[in-house]
């Protein structure tokens, strides 16, 4: 959002700004809470009700909202909500169920991206005014679908405390996963710095673009995320 404003300063219409703000509000109050709810629901299915006991098995965004994570999403493009508490010792199969619980979060982001593209496909069939359709494309594709895919890809990185580390932990010896979790705070700080200085931008963008291309083609758009016109 911030980089877009800087690069387009002087060329942004009031309507474009309002629609982008609306789209980011959906991300903050729907996409991020859905990610954490998915973790909580998966953990519940696997036998752990820690999140439920803490009032986190809900889609109420106020239960999941993290102010710093929301600001990072708006200004950096990658953000987070309050992590859902999980007790792996309540799982029937600790490593497997932990991996499935972790996978539920990124899967919810990909599902949101699919829903956004599907809604735009419907809009493209019934809306004839190209200006109006452009605003729907801005909200559903440029912001909601693209950022949701970015969140899924970022969270699947095998780096603590991201979801990917817990999925990857399914294939690691117990002592290795323990060591990674022990230093998760330090690793998180390093990841944040790399993210802010842009070191991760290129590798993440390559994966995101590949996913976007596949999703666009599935719905019959050859170049949906770069411009459908």
N, C-alpha and C positions, 0 to 999 in steps of 0.2 A: 504493500500500500504506500509506504513512505517513498520507496524508490520510484514507484509509478508517478506519484505526485511531483517529485523532483524532476524526473525526465520529461514530464508532460506539462510542466508549469507554463501557464499562459495559453495552453491549448485545451484545457479541461473545462467542459461546460458544467453548469450547476447541476443539470440533470444527471450527468455521468458521475459526478461526485456523490450525489444523493443515492443513486443506485448502487454504487460501490460500498458506501457506508451501510446500506441495507443488507447487502450480500455478506459483509463482514459481521454484521450483527447476527445473521443466521449461523455463521461459522462459530461465533463465540457462544451463542445461546442454544444451539441445536447440535452442531457437528461435534464440538468438544465434549459436551455432556453425553452424547450418544456413545462416544468412544469409551468413556469411563463406565457408563451403564452396561455396555457390552462386556467389559471385564467383570463387573459385578454379577451380571446374569450368568456368564459362563462359569464363574466360581461357584455360584449357587447350584448350578446343574451338576457340578463336579463334587458337591458335598460340603463346600465351605460357605457359611452364611455370615462371615465376619463383616462383609460390606453391607449386608442386609441389617445386621444389628447396629451398624453405624449410620443407618439412614441413607445409604448410598445406592441401594437397589431401586433407583428412581430416575426418571427423565427430567426431574425438576432441575433446571440449570443452576439455581442458587445453591444447590447442594454440592455441585461439582466445580463451580467457577473459581478460578485462581486469577486474581487481578494482574499479576506479573505475566503469567502465561497468556492471558488474553491480549495484553499490550504487545507481547512478543509476536503473537500471531498477526496482529494488525500492522506492526512496523517492520518485522523481520520476515514474516511469511511462514514461520514455524512456531507453534505455541503449544500449550498444554493446559489441562485442567488439574484439579487436585487428584493425585493418585488414589485409586481405590485400595483400601486395606485388604490384604489377602493373607490367610494363614495356610501355607501349603501342607501343614501337618494334618489338616482336616480332609485332605484329598485322599481318594482311594489309591491312586497311583500318583505319588507326589510329583515326579519329574514330568510325566506325560500330561497330567491335568494342569500343571503350572504352565506348560507350553501352550496348551489349548486355551487356557484363560488369557494368556498374553496375546495369542493370535487373534482373539475376538476383537480387540481394539482396532488394529489396522484393517481387519476385515470389515468392520463397521464403516470405516472411512471410505474404503473401496465401494461398499454398497451405496453410500451416500453419493459418490461420484456417478455411479451407474444410474441412480434415481434422477440426478440432476440432468444427465445427458438424455435420459428417456423423456423427461418433462420437456426438454428443449426440442426433441424430435416431434412431440405432440404439438408444441407451439408453432414449429416451422410448417406444420400441415394446416393449421387453422388460422394463423395470423398472416395477413397479406400486407400490412403496413411495415415496410422494411425498417423504419426508424424505431417502431415499437419492438420489432423482433430483435433489433440490435441491442436494446436494453435487456431483453430476456437473455440473450447470448452473454452479455456482460455479467449478469448476476449468476446464471446457472452454470456457464461454462468457464469463463475467464476467472471467476472467483471461487464459487462453491466446488465445482468439479475439479478444477486444477489444484486448488489448495488442499482439498480432501485427498487427492492422489499424492500430493507432496507430503502430507502428514503420514499417510500409510507407508510410503517409501522410507521416510526418515525414521519412523518408529520401528521399522523392520531391520535397521542397522544392528549388527550383533555387538552392541556397545552398551554396558550398564549405564543408567538404569532403564534403557529403552526396551521395548517389548521384544525386539529381536534377540537381545541377550538371553532372555528366558526361553525363547524358542530354540535358539542355538544351544542353550544349556542342556537340552534333551540329549544331545550327542556328546556332551563333555563329561569327564570324570567329576565326581562330587567335589573333590578338593579344589578343582579348577574353578567351578562355579562359586564355591565359597570365597575363594580369593578375589574373584571379580566383584562379588557383592560387597566384600569388605572394603574395597577401594572405590566403590561406586560414586561417592561424593566427589572425590578427586577427579575421576574420569568424567563425571558430569561437567565439572568446571572446565576441563580441557575441551570437551565437545562444544560447550557454549562459546568459548573463545574462538574455536575454529569456525563455528557457525557465524559469529559476528564479523570476523575478518574475511569471510567468504571462501575459505579453503575448501569447504565441502560443497560449494555451489555447483561446480562443474560435474563431479561424479553423480550427485543427486539429480541434477538436471537431465543427464543422459538417461537415467532409469525412468524418471518421471515422463520424459518425452516419449519413451518407448511404450509405456503404459497408456499414455494419452492417445498415441497413434492407434494402438490396438482397440481401445474403447471407442474412438471416433469411427473407425472402420466397421466395428460391429453394428453401429447404428446408421451406417450408410453415409458418413461424412468423411471425405478423403483428408480434409485439412481443418478439422473442426476447431482445434485449440489454437490455431494460428490465424483463423479467419474463415468463416463459413461462406462468405460471399464469393 
